[in-house]
């Protein structure tokens, strides 16, 4: 367990530290950052966890060596760069950066802190993948299915003065009313870039039921200079969502794993809380389409390409690509594809070979238990043996089951999570 320090305290502690290999800088230091830290400990990589405050779970893990505060990039991106460069200057080895939420990835790619290795593609490539207007343009060119989507004219940069996306003038803008006429209600509103939208409204997607709701959401987005799109509400089949988890190197073969989001919380648009390995023809199709998109954009690094199963079309449609680690990244690690270690190894010139991929499941107990206790009609998908393994701690020695935070051998993060979930502390993270 690391002491969470002030920026000055962290810098002084790193000046006195000695590492026998390049450390990893992991941010933000919550659920995903914890999973990355645990994955890197497979090769005893030193981990420095940084965040805007001490309320995330990662600093309380035995796998984190140092932790502390830096300037939050959404508050002051240049301040963030200066802080990271100052920390790197105290180290004997060039650290490797892992951004675990979009704002941290954007901050690293935009500012390129001196003395820090970035194991992912440059800014223009990341923007092309993260911006949904651009992403869907690529999908269309490759005949990769994606939901029917329209760029909303009222939030077009020509109207609002906001920032133009990588797709530029290649995509048609239509008035919100016309998009609604084409799609019908209900429909969903999504931002081209989700983090600013999430900060403004508290979610990454809004379902609207009628014209009044649509007008309200679009007006708010225009006021905030946020580009948004109207998208069909995909008739998704609950429990069938699939994602390609991968590390694509600058050259060579990808390390990949297909996961099935068996359960989300809340049901529908929630985040994954039970994920399992997906196999068969559908999984191969998801993998092929995702890798085609990544290849076309020249993206390299860790990513998650998300697909929904459209029950009407009877095919998987591309929803999003996260160019970073994400909440259930410990599942591919458990199954034999240690994506953080693959990225780290390439960055420092070491070798990495994935194991033969095996079946495995991942559960985020904090969300899953809330779902089980809710009024939703939902049946437990874990077996009695799974629960006994979780409660006894035996799952830590198994090859087919892992968790998001809870591990008896490393209890500090679970205790911190209890403090934020049920106590007076709060920590917002959409992971």
N, C-alpha and C positions, 0 to 999 in steps of 0.2 A: 504494500500500500504506500503510495506516494503522498507527501505533504503538498497540498495545493498552495502555491506561493504567489505572491505578488509578482509582477513582471520583473521588478528589480531583484527580488529574492530568487526567482528562477534563473535569471542571468548570472547572478553571483554563484548559485549552486552549480550551474553548468561549467563555469570557469574553473571550479575546483574538481570537476568530475574527470575521470579517465575512462575512455571506451576503447575496447579492442577491435571494434568494427564500427562502421557508420551507423548512427542511431536513426530511428524513424521519428519524424514529427507527425503526430496524429491529431487532427482537429476536424469537427468539434469532438469533445471528449465525452460522448454519451453512448448510447447502445451500439451504434455502428463502430465508433472509435474503439470501444471495448473489444468488439469482435476482431477488429484488425490487430489490436495489441496482442490478443491471445493467439491469433494465427502466426504472428511474427515470432512469438516465443518458441515456436517449434525449432527455430534455429538460434535461439537466445539473442535475438536482435534487441538492443536497448530501445526503449520507447519513451519519448517525451510527449506527454499529452498537453495540448493547449486549448484554451476556451475563453469565453468572455467572463465566466464565473465558475465557482467551485461546485455547482449543483448537478453536473452530469455524473454518470456512474463510473466512467473509466478511471478517474484518478484514484479510486478506492480499490483498484485491482492490484494483486500481487504481480501482474505482468507489466505494470507501468512503473518506470524507474524515476521519472521526474514529471511534475505537473505544475501548471501555473497559468496565469492570466496574460492575455495579449489583447491588443486593441481589436474590437470586433469589426470585421471588414465592412459590414453594412453601415457602420457608424463612421468609419474613417479608413478607407482602403490604403491610403499612403501611410497612415499610422501603423496599420497592420504590417505592411512591407518593412517599415523601419524596425518594428519589433522583431520580426522573424530574422531579418538580416543581423540584428544585434545578437540574437541567440546563436545563430549559426557561426558568428565570428568567434564565439567562445569555445567552439568545438575543435577537436583535432582532426575529425573526419567530416566530410560534407554530408549533412543529413539528407534523408529521403522523405519527401512530403507525401502525406496521405490526407486529402481533403474528403471529409465524410458527409458533407452537405454541399449543395450547389454553391452557396455564397463563398465557402472556403475554396472550392475548386476555381471559381471565377476569380477570386482574389489572387490565388497563386498564378493562374494563367495570364491575368492582366498585368500584374506587377513584376512577375518573374524575379523574386528576391535573389539577390546575389549570394552565392555560396550554398544554394539549396538545389538538390536534384529533384526534378519533377518527372515522375514515371508515367507521363501521359502526354497526349498530343498538345500542340500549341493552341493558342487562343482561338484563331479563326476556325480551326477544325472543331473544337469543342462547341463554339457558338453554333456552327452548322448542325451539330447533332442535338444540342439541347433546345434550340429554337424549333418549336413544333411546325411552324410554317415551312422552314427549310427541311426539316426531317420528313414531312409528308410529301414535299416535292421530290425528294430522293426516292421515297417509297413508290411514288407514282411512276417514276422513270424506270424502276426495277420491277414493276408489276407485283410489288409486295402489298397485300391487302391492308387497308387502313380505313377507319370510319369516315363516312361522308362528312366533310368539314368545310366551313366557309369563313374566310377572314372578314371581320366586321368593319365596315367602312367607317363607322363613327369613331373607331379607335385606331384608324390608320394614321401613321405618323404625319401624313400630309394634312390631316385634319387637326391633330392634337399637338403637333410639334415635337412628338416623342421620337425615340430612337428607332431607326429603320432596322429591320432584321436582315439576316444573310440572304433570305429569298428575294429581297428587294421587290422589284416590280413583276417578278415571275408568277406571283399568285394573284388571283382576282380578289378584289374586295367588293362586298355587296352590303347594302343596308341591312340592319338587323331584322327589320320587318320582312325583307325578301328572303333572308336566310331562314327565318321561322316558317315562312310559307313553303319553302322547299323541303324543310325537315319535318315540320309538324311538331306539336307539343306532346309530351315533354321533350325537351332537348337539354343539352348540357353546354355550359360556357367554360372554356378553358383558356388560360393565358398562353401566349407564345412562349414566354419564359415564366416558369411557375413560382420562383422564389419571391419576387416582388409582389406578385398577386397574393401569395400566401401570407406575406407580412401585412398586406393591406386588408384582407378580408378573412384571414384565419383558415383558409382551405385552398386546395389546389384545383378544385372543380366545384361548380355550382350547377345543380339541376334546377331548371326553371319550368314552371307549369303553364304560364300564360304570358300574354304580351306585356302586362304591367310589370311582372317580375323581370322579364327580359330587359325592358327599358331601364329599369332601376339599376340592374347589374352593369349594363353597357354604359350608362351615364357615369356611374362611379368609376369604372375602368378608364373612361375617357378623361375624367378629372385627374386621375392619378398617372396619366400618360402610359397606360398599360395596354399593349396590344392583346386583344382577345379574339377567340374564334368560337363560332357556333358549331356544335358537333352533334350528330345523331346520338340518341341514347341507344347504345349497342344492346341488343337483346342477349346479354351475356348469360351463360349457363353457370350458375353458382358452383364454385369448387373446381372449375375447369381452366382457370387462368394459368398461363405458362409464361416463364421468362427464361431467356438465355443469360446465364451468369458466365462471364468470360474475362480472361486477360489476353489481349491481343498484343504481341510484341511488335516493335518496329519492323522486324523481319523474322520470319519463321512461322510456325504453326501456333494457333490459338490454344489456350487451355480453357476448356469450356464444360459447362454443366447445365442441364435443363431442369428447372424446378417448377413444380405445380403448386400454386397458392391454393391449397385445399380449403383453408378457412381464412376469412378476413374479419377484422373487427374495427368498426361496426360492419355488419354484413352489407355487401354491395360495394360502396366506394371506400371502405376502410383499408387499413394497412394489414399486411399479412401477419397472421399469428400461428398458423400451422402450414408448413411447406414441406413437400416431399419430392423426391426425385421423380421426374417424368421420363417415360421411355416409349418406344414404339414409333410408328410412322408420324404421328402428330408432333412428337418431340423433335424428330429429325427435320420436319418441315420448319418448325420454329427456329431451330438452330441454323438451318441453311439461309432462311430469310434474314435473320438477325445478322449473321456474318456477312451477307451480301451488302446490307446497309452500312455496316462498319467499314467494309472494304471500299465501298464507293466513296465514303466521306474521308478516307485515309485516317480514320481514328485508330489510335493505339492506346493501350492502357486498360484498366479495369472498367467494366461497364455491366449494366443490367438492361436488357432489352425486353420490355413488357408487352405481352400479347393477351388480348381477350378472345375467348371463343365465342363467336357470333352464332347463336343458335339458329337464326334464319338462314344465313349464308352457309352454315356448317363449315366454317373455316376460321382460322386464327387471324385476327387483325392487329396490326402494330399500333400501340397506344403511345409509347414513350420510350426513351433511352436515357438512363441515368449514367453519366460519365464519371462514375465514382463508386466506392463501396456503398452498400445499402444495408438495411436492417438485418436480413437473414443471410449475410455473407458467410457466416460460420457454417452454414449447411454444405456448400461445395467444399469447404475446408474439411469437414467431417467425412465427406464422401470421397476424398482423395484428390481434390483440385484446390490446392492452397493458393488462391489468387493473389492475396497480399504478398505472400512469400515469393511467388513468381515475379511480381512487379519489382519487389525489392531486389531480388537476385539479379535481374537484368540491369537495374540502375547502378549496382555496385560491381558488376562484372563477375558475379558468381553463377554457378550452374543450378538449374532447378529442373526436375522431371516430375510430372504428376504421377500419382499412383493410378492403378487401374480403378476406374470410377465404379463405385458400389452404391447400392440403394441406401438411403438414409432419410431421416425426418428431422425437422427442426420445429420447436415450439417456443413461443414467447408467452410465458405463463401469465404475466400481468394482464395482458389483453384477453387471453383465452379464458381465464377464470372469470373475468368480468362478463364475457359472452355467455358462459355456462350459467351464470347467475342472473342473466337478463330475462326479459319477457319474450325474447325472440324464440320462435319455434326452431330449436336447434338441438341436434343429437350429438353427443360426444363422439369424436372421431378417434380418440386415443383408446387403446386397449387397456384392460386391467393390468397386463404386464408392463405396459408403458408407464402407467401411474405408479406402480410398485417400484419400478426402476428409478423414476424421478424422485419419489419420496425417500427411498433408501440411499440415493446417490450413486447407485450402481451404474446408471447410464453413462457416467464419466469414463468408465472402463469399456463401454460397448462401442461398436463401430457404426451402429445404425440409428442413434438418437442423440440429439444435442439440443441446447437451449440458447435463448437470446442473452440472458443475463445470469440467471440462477445457476450456480455451481457450488456445491458444498466445499470443494477444495479451494475456492476463491470467493468467500462469502461477502466481502466488503461491498461490491457493486449491488448485490441484491438488497443489502441493508439500506444503501443509499437510495435505491429505487423505492423501497417502502416509505422512506422519508418524503420523497417527492410525490408519490401516489396518494398517500394517506395522511401525511403530516402537513406542516405549515410551509415547507419549501415548495417552490415551483420551478420547473425547468421545461421550457417549450422546445420541442424538436419533433418535426414531422416524420422522423425515422421510426 
